């Protein structure tokens, strides 16, 4: 398995399979099967689509993105 821990606290761009939009965010935590990412633009979009009752209850919402759902994830090597 590839070690992904070096991506913690990195700014990333990623695309979720079957979604045309490229999302920008910051990796907050890394799991074996995915990433916890803060993605304010995507969360604002979800609120606009009627997820306010769910997303709005969380103080600092973080999105879990399973590795299997990623088309790609780009991060700086810095």
Phi, psi and omega in degrees: 000146180278132178284124183250003185300333181293350180274352179301133180067017177265145170283136184224160168238137182211161175231131176273137180309141178069011175239126185285338185284139171268130185251141176250143179191189179232128179288125179258327180209153181238131176246168176299327186250013178168192186231143169264116187235134171272117182226082186305320181295317180292319179295323176295321177296318178298319177300319180292338181266012176099009179267013183303319181299326181273305184288325184293339180284336181278133179293311180231078186296139178233137184262129174270124179244108179296140179305321181295341180268354182275132170277317172202161175218124182245132177222153176291149178272006180285000000 
